[in-house]
Amino acid sequence: MLKGEKIVCVGFPKWEGDYMKSTVQLMAELARHNQVLYVDYPFTLKDVAGGFYPFRETPALQILGLRPRLEERALAGGASIHLLRLPPFIPSNWLAGEGAYDHLIRWNARLALPFIRRAMRRLGLSQPIVVNAFNPALGNALAGRLNEKLLVYYCYDEISAARWIGKHGARHEAEFLRRADLTIVSSAALLVAKAAGANRCGLVRNGAPSVFFQQPGPRPQDLPPGSAGTIIGYLGSVDERLDYSLLEYTAAALPRHQFVFVGRIVDQAGARRLERLPNVFLLGPRPPARLPAYVSAFAAGMIPFLKNRLTAGIYPLKANEYLALGKAVVATRFGDMRDLEEVVEVADTREGFRMALEKALSSDTVGRQHVRRAFASANSWEKRAAQFGGLLAGALSGGGSPPEAPAEGLLPGVKTASP
């Protein structure tokens, strides 16, 4: 367990929002025993322009400095974390040329740097551990400028396959892997992909939030009507990861069941395909604290991902969230599923996916539910954060794998750090 350290997390994920984020969960847990400053997602001028409209989540007044940028947020159990909102960045991902993109990234970094340093001085964060969460371009521009004693890259997706940053992300990540003292990834596939380019690489898989181990609330009113045991659910974004052909086939093959999707609608074309089906319901995003009540109403949870370069690096957050409530889980074989196969039914074909759902719905037992809950309990975010902190402690000491991080989860790099 890492204790008494000062951590600055330069986050790509927004601290707030309507879905679970591994970076937020890990930093909230680490803040129980360490002082943590979370530098929030760098909103752009475009984000701010939309932030003044009703119901938008962009904290425009803080971003513009009309309200204090730095605030303390209370966490469960009496802990707290400090959250910093930067001034608006100029959007850069639309730029095709490497030179123009890199120039704008450096400009944005120069804009951000004095605000981060000012917050660090105010909080007494000298020589911190700096964790960059999936923003390697900004990480390269800020490297060495925060007087960090340890520079860490947290990677939870295959950046070269991400549409929004794939154009420039891969080359910046390759450079940042060489700069960072430690890289921590969230799946075995990412460990294999990143270890050779990193100085030191560790694995911390995703976990289950504590809210999923508590008594869920009453059945949400917006769930479709139907008898118990008829809802097959999906928790997460409706986006390019989903296999829409598989879902169309499965929903048509199981017409007596309702297929409920709880999460952001990112892929509008895919959402339209699903909305045409009479037994499919897209509810949109819901606050994280309310998600257990939805999962509690599921007869089974599903992870119907395509198999491609993007999904190959995913350790699905939703798996442990389903399992924490004892739900049967059926998934496609989109990546390395060996860690989950003892509690998740993994299908290789669309017929196999449908049959696995039918089996899960007809033959579930209380004993199997207990096994699933126990599996998820061993993978809580509290335990994952202990592993994460153990890797940080090991890198600080220059030693090997600490007790919290199994030896298989820590690989020494094969290259020296770049100057």
C-alpha positions, 0 to 999 in steps of 0.5 A: 500500500502506497502511503504519504506520497504526493501525486499529480495526475494529468488526466485525459478522462473528465473527473465528472461524468456519466460513466465509470473511468478507471483513472478516476477510480484509481486516483480516488482510492490512492487519495485515501493515503496520499495527497493527490492533485487531479488535473482535469481533462483539458477542455478546448475552446469548442467545449467552452462554447457549448458549456454555457448551454443548459444541461451541458457538463462543461464547467465553463466558468471554472475553465475561464477562471470566473470561478476558482480553478482549484477545488477540494472534493470530498471522497467516501470515507473522509478522504479528499482530492484536489481538482484543477481545471485548466484554461481552454486549449486550442483544439489540435486533433483535427490537424493532419500535419505533424509539425503544426500539431506538435507546435499547438501541443507545445503551445497548450502545454505552455498555457497549462504549465503555470496553472499546474505549478501554482496549484502544486505550490499552493498544496505543497506538492514538491517533487511529486509522482506525475501520472499521465493518463492516456495523453502522451502528447501533453505528457511529452510537452510537460515531461521534466517541468513539474519537478517530478521524482517519478514520471508514469504513463497510464495506458488503458486503450490501444492508442493507435486504433483510437479514431480521435487520436490515432493520427498522432497518438502512436508516435507521441506514445512511442516517445513517451514510453521512452521518457516515462520511468514506469508505464502501467497498462490495464490489459495483458494485450497492452502489456505485450504491446507496450513493454518492449518500448517502455523502461519498465511496464506493469499490469493493473487490470480494471476493477469494480467500484465499491458502489456495486458491492452495496445494496442496489436501489429499487428497480428504475422506473425507466426500464421496459416492462416485463417479468423478472428474468427477461432483461439482457443488459449492456452497461457502457457506451454505444460506440464503434466497439459494438458488433451491431450485426451480432446484436441484430441477430441475437435480439431477433433470435430472442424476441421474448427478451428485452435488450437494454443498453445503459450508457452514452450514445456515441455511434449514432448510426449504430444506435439507429440500427438498434432502435429499429428492433422492437425489443431493444431499448437505449436508455442513454447515460445514467449517473454512476451511483445509479448503475447498480440498480440497473444491473440488478434488474438484468437477468444477464449482462453482455459484452458484445464487442467486435474483435479488432485492434482497438478492442484487443487491448481492452480489459472490460470495466463492465465485466466486474461490475456485472459480476459484483452483483452476481450476474451471468456474463456473456462476451465475445472473444474480442481479446485475451479473455483468460483472466475472465473465462472462469466466470464469463461465458465467452463465445466465438460465433454469433450462434455461440453467443446466442446459445450462451445467453440462453444457457445463462438465462435458464441454468443460473444458480445461487452458487454460481452467483456467489462465485461471481461476487467473490471473483469481483470482490477480489478485483475491487478498485481498492485492491487494484489501487493497492497494486497500482501503488505497489508498482509506483513504490517499486519504481521509486525504490528501483527494486523488483515487483512489490507484494501487491503486484504479482511478478507476472504483472511487471516487466523490465523494459529493454531500452534506456530512458531518452534524455 
